[in-house]
Amino acid sequence: MKMDVEFMEYEIIPDLMLSGVLCGTVHSIMGEFHHSVGMIAYLWPMTYNNSQSEESSGKNDLWHLERDKANEISIEWLRMMDHNPNCDTKFSMQDDESYRNDGMELPAILSSSNSSLS
C-alpha cells in the first residue's frame, strides 16, 4: 500500500492498527512520517479534529501534536510492527514523487465549488 497522506498519517495509522488492517491485511506500506522534513518545520504543531472519537461530546474536539512527540510516536509504531511476531506488515520509509518527472501532464481542474482552486 502506498501511503502519501501529507501529515494525516498520525490519524490514519492508529485506525489501521486498531482495525487489524495493519499486521493482518496489509503486508507492506510505502510512506513517510513528516516530522523530519526540515523545510516544513514551520507547520508544527499540527492540530487534528477528534470529532469521531467515542469520547467526543459532539463538538469538534481538537488535539495537538508537537513535532518531537510525532517523532517518538512514529518510532514506536515502527518498533511495534517490527517486533510483533504476529505482524507481517513492513513499513518502507519512502516518499515516491516520481510522478513529477514522468513526462505526463498533471490533470487540470475541470470545475470546483472551491473558489481558491479556480
Secondary structure, 3 states (H helix, E strand, C coil): CEECCCCCHHHHHHHHHHHCCECCCECEEEECCHHHCHHHHHHCCEEEECCCCCCCCCCCCEEEECHHHHHHHHHHHHHHHHHCCCCCCEEEECCCCHHHHCCCCCCCCCCCCCHHHC
